[in-house]
Amino acid sequence: MDQTTESPAAQPPSERTRLKRYHWLGDYEKNTINSIIDSALVCQVGYVIDGAPYVTPTNHWRIDDYVYWHGSSASRMLKAQSKGIPVCFTVTHLDGIVFARAAFNHNVNFRSVMAFGNAEFVEEEDKRRSLEAFTDRVAQGLWQHARQPTEKEWKATRIIRMRLDEASAKLRSGPPIDDEDDYKLDCWAGVIPLKVVALPPESDPNLREGIEAPKFIRDFFLWGEG
Amino acid sequence: MDQTTESPAAQPPSERTRLKRYHWLGDYEKNTINSIIDSALVCQVGYVIDGAPYVTPTNHWRIDDYVYWHGSSASRMLKAQSKGIPVCFTVTHLDGIVFARAAFNHNVNFRSVMAFGNAEFVEEEDKRRSLEAFTDRVAQGLWQHARQPTEKEWKATRIIRMRLDEASAKLRSGPPIDDEDDYKLDCWAGVIPLKVVALPPESDPNLREGIEAPKFIRDFFLWGEG
């Protein structure tokens, strides 16, 4: 991975993003954070309404230093966020199960990002650019593939964004770490890697005859694979 | 799936778990909720500290009507939750990408659970039973496989639980739903299913020679598969 030491996110930008424990897992490097965000299609957005915590899973994408997510204008999450409320944006990849020689040292391999910021609505004039980026990130060419939104559909689409100012990554990879004495135990230890795979495309049963899947569907691959 | 109409979760148990939109996706049936929780190894727990939202990914498990998660005694999340603070517990499975004939109708197939409750510490006397349930849920026989925790390790292990009183599930599956007029478009539509798979086990490079992976590792399968 490209190490950019002058990256603005190379140091924890605030007290709450500095990892209090497992600081040896901390990686504040901007490219790492971006790569974890970009290789996930689902994020979890936390926010507060009347003092109570809410977490909403949704689809996200990133343009430069902003993460974006969207949904219907009518959803509870977006109503609350239209006021520019503070949110906690998180992405998690589960990469494996780590079996140790001691129950206490079982673990998981993972990559996660936690980012704090203020959610804001994307203005009308920027909605098209940002949704185009979203669909083309899912599959290059997808935006042009489908019918463009009508005026009514645009009105029903609200897009939220948040600047990645306070972000940190946390990662674990590799074999188990056991206590020194435990390595002599007669106990298997290792990792079962987990991976998200894309299965072959399934055409809509209502698809008209003679319509072939486009190249970007036939060649579909998951971001961050390999 | 077993439909139990008298299930306590068969109706939305509170206003905030009733889905405000997409109510046609709502499924308040207890078995559905449990199955979504049980087939995930990672959850996201949302909570509030000093009015600000936090979301922490962690591993969870379920015993009857409680979800459990754990971590070090020192973590920020557990410190905040030791006071019995309100949390929002969520689990999300991404099952596929849904390509429609109209950009507005692109979607994802997913299964998610949102549950509200008060987090509480699990008492010392119940810690063993609950951790045993956790490891055996990951792989049957895992608890007995590894060295049992020492007194010091037990002390460093805090387990949190929350009763599933206010829980709801939200699901989408199947092909895209397009506007009637769009079905005549010369545009491919369908689904790319996504799936989490377990790859073959990788032994710890520091494993002593002659130690074979146990049956529960060789036969490992992901919960909720198939």
HADDOCK unambig.tbl for C-alpha pairs under 7 A between the chains (distance, minus, plus):
assign (segid A and resid 21 and name CA) (segid B and resid 75 and name CA) 6.61 0.50 0.50
assign (segid A and resid 46 and name CA) (segid B and resid 46 and name CA) 6.10 0.50 0.50
assign (segid A and resid 46 and name CA) (segid B and resid 53 and name CA) 5.75 0.50 0.50
assign (segid A and resid 46 and name CA) (segid B and resid 54 and name CA) 6.29 0.50 0.50
assign (segid A and resid 46 and name CA) (segid B and resid 55 and name CA) 5.83 0.50 0.50
assign (segid A and resid 47 and name CA) (segid B and resid 53 and name CA) 5.08 0.50 0.50
assign (segid A and resid 48 and name CA) (segid B and resid 53 and name CA) 5.88 0.50 0.50
assign (segid A and resid 51 and name CA) (segid B and resid 51 and name CA) 6.53 0.50 0.50
assign (segid A and resid 52 and name CA) (segid B and resid 86 and name CA) 6.85 0.50 0.50
assign (segid A and resid 53 and name CA) (segid B and resid 46 and name CA) 5.74 0.50 0.50
assign (segid A and resid 53 and name CA) (segid B and resid 47 and name CA) 5.06 0.50 0.50
assign (segid A and resid 53 and name CA) (segid B and resid 48 and name CA) 5.87 0.50 0.50
assign (segid A and resid 53 and name CA) (segid B and resid 53 and name CA) 6.54 0.50 0.50
assign (segid A and resid 53 and name CA) (segid B and resid 87 and name CA) 6.01 0.50 0.50
assign (segid A and resid 53 and name CA) (segid B and resid 88 and name CA) 5.80 0.50 0.50
assign (segid A and resid 54 and name CA) (segid B and resid 46 and name CA) 6.28 0.50 0.50
assign (segid A and resid 54 and name CA) (segid B and resid 88 and name CA) 5.59 0.50 0.50
assign (segid A and resid 55 and name CA) (segid B and resid 46 and name CA) 5.83 0.50 0.50
assign (segid A and resid 55 and name CA) (segid B and resid 88 and name CA) 6.27 0.50 0.50
assign (segid A and resid 55 and name CA) (segid B and resid 90 and name CA) 6.82 0.50 0.50
assign (segid A and resid 57 and name CA) (segid B and resid 92 and name CA) 6.92 0.50 0.50
assign (segid A and resid 75 and name CA) (segid B and resid 21 and name CA) 6.59 0.50 0.50
assign (segid A and resid 86 and name CA) (segid B and resid 52 and name CA) 6.86 0.50 0.50
assign (segid A and resid 87 and name CA) (segid B and resid 53 and name CA) 6.02 0.50 0.50
assign (segid A and resid 88 and name CA) (segid B and resid 53 and name CA) 5.80 0.50 0.50
assign (segid A and resid 88 and name CA) (segid B and resid 54 and name CA) 5.60 0.50 0.50
assign (segid A and resid 88 and name CA) (segid B and resid 55 and name CA) 6.26 0.50 0.50
assign (segid A and resid 90 and name CA) (segid B and resid 55 and name CA) 6.82 0.50 0.50
assign (segid A and resid 92 and name CA) (segid B and resid 57 and name CA) 6.92 0.50 0.50
assign (segid A and resid 101 and name CA) (segid B and resid 146 and name CA) 5.06 0.50 0.50
assign (segid A and resid 101 and name CA) (segid B and resid 147 and name CA) 6.10 0.50 0.50
assign (segid A and resid 102 and name CA) (segid B and resid 146 and name CA) 4.82 0.50 0.50
assign (segid A and resid 102 and name CA) (segid B and resid 147 and name CA) 4.29 0.50 0.50
assign (segid A and resid 102 and name CA) (segid B and resid 148 and name CA) 6.35 0.50 0.50
assign (segid A and resid 103 and name CA) (segid B and resid 143 and name CA) 6.87 0.50 0.50
assign (segid A and resid 103 and name CA) (segid B and resid 146 and name CA) 5.29 0.50 0.50
assign (segid A and resid 103 and name CA) (segid B and resid 147 and name CA) 5.80 0.50 0.50
assign (segid A and resid 103 and name CA) (segid B and resid 148 and name CA) 5.82 0.50 0.50
assign (segid A and resid 103 and name CA) (segid B and resid 149 and name CA) 6.26 0.50 0.50
assign (segid A and resid 104 and name CA) (segid B and resid 149 and name CA) 5.92 0.50 0.50
assign (segid A and resid 104 and name CA) (segid B and resid 153 and name CA) 6.67 0.50 0.50
assign (segid A and resid 143 and name CA) (segid B and resid 103 and name CA) 6.85 0.50 0.50
assign (segid A and resid 146 and name CA) (segid B and resid 101 and name CA) 5.06 0.50 0.50
assign (segid A and resid 146 and name CA) (segid B and resid 102 and name CA) 4.81 0.50 0.50
assign (segid A and resid 146 and name CA) (segid B and resid 103 and name CA) 5.27 0.50 0.50
assign (segid A and resid 146 and name CA) (segid B and resid 187 and name CA) 6.77 0.50 0.50
assign (segid A and resid 147 and name CA) (segid B and resid 101 and name CA) 6.11 0.50 0.50
assign (segid A and resid 147 and name CA) (segid B and resid 102 and name CA) 4.30 0.50 0.50
assign (segid A and resid 147 and name CA) (segid B and resid 103 and name CA) 5.79 0.50 0.50
assign (segid A and resid 148 and name CA) (segid B and resid 102 and name CA) 6.35 0.50 0.50
assign (segid A and resid 148 and name CA) (segid B and resid 103 and name CA) 5.82 0.50 0.50
assign (segid A and resid 149 and name CA) (segid B and resid 103 and name CA) 6.28 0.50 0.50
assign (segid A and resid 149 and name CA) (segid B and resid 104 and name CA) 5.91 0.50 0.50
assign (segid A and resid 153 and name CA) (segid B and resid 104 and name CA) 6.68 0.50 0.50
assign (segid A and resid 175 and name CA) (segid B and resid 204 and name CA) 5.42 0.50 0.50
assign (segid A and resid 176 and name CA) (segid B and resid 204 and name CA) 6.96 0.50 0.50
assign (segid A and resid 186 and name CA) (segid B and resid 211 and name CA) 6.88 0.50 0.50
assign (segid A and resid 187 and name CA) (segid B and resid 146 and name CA) 6.75 0.50 0.50
assign (segid A and resid 187 and name CA) (segid B and resid 211 and name CA) 6.95 0.50 0.50
assign (segid A and resid 188 and name CA) (segid B and resid 207 and name CA) 7.00 0.50 0.50
assign (segid A and resid 188 and name CA) (segid B and resid 211 and name CA) 5.99 0.50 0.50
assign (segid A and resid 188 and name CA) (segid B and resid 212 and name CA) 6.44 0.50 0.50
assign (segid A and resid 188 and name CA) (segid B and resid 213 and name CA) 5.55 0.50 0.50
assign (segid A and resid 189 and name CA) (segid B and resid 203 and name CA) 6.08 0.50 0.50
assign (segid A and resid 189 and name CA) (segid B and resid 204 and name CA) 5.57 0.50 0.50
assign (segid A and resid 189 and name CA) (segid B and resid 207 and name CA) 6.68 0.50 0.50
assign (segid A and resid 190 and name CA) (segid B and resid 201 and name CA) 6.93 0.50 0.50
assign (segid A and resid 190 and name CA) (segid B and resid 202 and name CA) 5.50 0.50 0.50
assign (segid A and resid 190 and name CA) (segid B and resid 203 and name CA) 4.21 0.50 0.50
assign (segid A and resid 190 and name CA) (segid B and resid 204 and name CA) 4.30 0.50 0.50
assign (segid A and resid 191 and name CA) (segid B and resid 201 and name CA) 5.70 0.50 0.50
assign (segid A and resid 191 and name CA) (segid B and resid 202 and name CA) 5.15 0.50 0.50
assign (segid A and resid 191 and name CA) (segid B and resid 203 and name CA) 6.43 0.50 0.50
assign (segid A and resid 192 and name CA) (segid B and resid 198 and name CA) 6.47 0.50 0.50
assign (segid A and resid 192 and name CA) (segid B and resid 199 and name CA) 6.26 0.50 0.50
assign (segid A and resid 192 and name CA) (segid B and resid 200 and name CA) 6.39 0.50 0.50
assign (segid A and resid 192 and name CA) (segid B and resid 201 and name CA) 4.49 0.50 0.50
assign (segid A and resid 192 and name CA) (segid B and resid 202 and name CA) 6.23 0.50 0.50
assign (segid A and resid 193 and name CA) (segid B and resid 198 and name CA) 5.86 0.50 0.50
assign (segid A and resid 193 and name CA) (segid B and resid 199 and name CA) 5.31 0.50 0.50
assign (segid A and resid 193 and name CA) (segid B and resid 201 and name CA) 6.91 0.50 0.50
assign (segid A and resid 194 and name CA) (segid B and resid 196 and name CA) 6.60 0.50 0.50
assign (segid A and resid 194 and name CA) (segid B and resid 197 and name CA) 5.64 0.50 0.50
assign (segid A and resid 194 and name CA) (segid B and resid 198 and name CA) 4.61 0.50 0.50
assign (segid A and resid 194 and name CA) (segid B and resid 199 and name CA) 6.05 0.50 0.50
assign (segid A and resid 195 and name CA) (segid B and resid 196 and name CA) 5.44 0.50 0.50
assign (segid A and resid 195 and name CA) (segid B and resid 197 and name CA) 5.37 0.50 0.50
assign (segid A and resid 195 and name CA) (segid B and resid 198 and name CA) 6.52 0.50 0.50
assign (segid A and resid 196 and name CA) (segid B and resid 194 and name CA) 6.59 0.50 0.50
assign (segid A and resid 196 and name CA) (segid B and resid 195 and name CA) 5.43 0.50 0.50
assign (segid A and resid 196 and name CA) (segid B and resid 196 and name CA) 4.30 0.50 0.50
assign (segid A and resid 196 and name CA) (segid B and resid 197 and name CA) 6.24 0.50 0.50
assign (segid A and resid 197 and name CA) (segid B and resid 194 and name CA) 5.64 0.50 0.50
assign (segid A and resid 197 and name CA) (segid B and resid 195 and name CA) 5.38 0.50 0.50
assign (segid A and resid 197 and name CA) (segid B and resid 196 and name CA) 6.25 0.50 0.50
assign (segid A and resid 198 and name CA) (segid B and resid 192 and name CA) 6.49 0.50 0.50
assign (segid A and resid 198 and name CA) (segid B and resid 193 and name CA) 5.86 0.50 0.50
assign (segid A and resid 198 and name CA) (segid B and resid 194 and name CA) 4.61 0.50 0.50
assign (segid A and resid 198 and name CA) (segid B and resid 195 and name CA) 6.52 0.50 0.50
assign (segid A and resid 199 and name CA) (segid B and resid 192 and name CA) 6.26 0.50 0.50
assign (segid A and resid 199 and name CA) (segid B and resid 193 and name CA) 5.30 0.50 0.50
assign (segid A and resid 199 and name CA) (segid B and resid 194 and name CA) 6.04 0.50 0.50
assign (segid A and resid 200 and name CA) (segid B and resid 192 and name CA) 6.40 0.50 0.50
assign (segid A and resid 201 and name CA) (segid B and resid 190 and name CA) 6.94 0.50 0.50
assign (segid A and resid 201 and name CA) (segid B and resid 191 and name CA) 5.69 0.50 0.50
assign (segid A and resid 201 and name CA) (segid B and resid 192 and name CA) 4.47 0.50 0.50
assign (segid A and resid 201 and name CA) (segid B and resid 193 and name CA) 6.89 0.50 0.50
assign (segid A and resid 202 and name CA) (segid B and resid 190 and name CA) 5.51 0.50 0.50
assign (segid A and resid 202 and name CA) (segid B and resid 191 and name CA) 5.15 0.50 0.50
assign (segid A and resid 202 and name CA) (segid B and resid 192 and name CA) 6.22 0.50 0.50
assign (segid A and resid 203 and name CA) (segid B and resid 189 and name CA) 6.08 0.50 0.50
assign (segid A and resid 203 and name CA) (segid B and resid 190 and name CA) 4.20 0.50 0.50
assign (segid A and resid 203 and name CA) (segid B and resid 191 and name CA) 6.44 0.50 0.50
assign (segid A and resid 204 and name CA) (segid B and resid 175 and name CA) 5.42 0.50 0.50
assign (segid A and resid 204 and name CA) (segid B and resid 176 and name CA) 6.96 0.50 0.50
assign (segid A and resid 204 and name CA) (segid B and resid 189 and name CA) 5.56 0.50 0.50
assign (segid A and resid 204 and name CA) (segid B and resid 190 and name CA) 4.28 0.50 0.50
assign (segid A and resid 207 and name CA) (segid B and resid 188 and name CA) 7.00 0.50 0.50
assign (segid A and resid 207 and name CA) (segid B and resid 189 and name CA) 6.67 0.50 0.50
assign (segid A and resid 211 and name CA) (segid B and resid 186 and name CA) 6.85 0.50 0.50
assign (segid A and resid 211 and name CA) (segid B and resid 187 and name CA) 6.92 0.50 0.50
assign (segid A and resid 211 and name CA) (segid B and resid 188 and name CA) 5.98 0.50 0.50
assign (segid A and resid 212 and name CA) (segid B and resid 188 and name CA) 6.44 0.50 0.50
assign (segid A and resid 213 and name CA) (segid B and resid 188 and name CA) 5.55 0.50 0.50
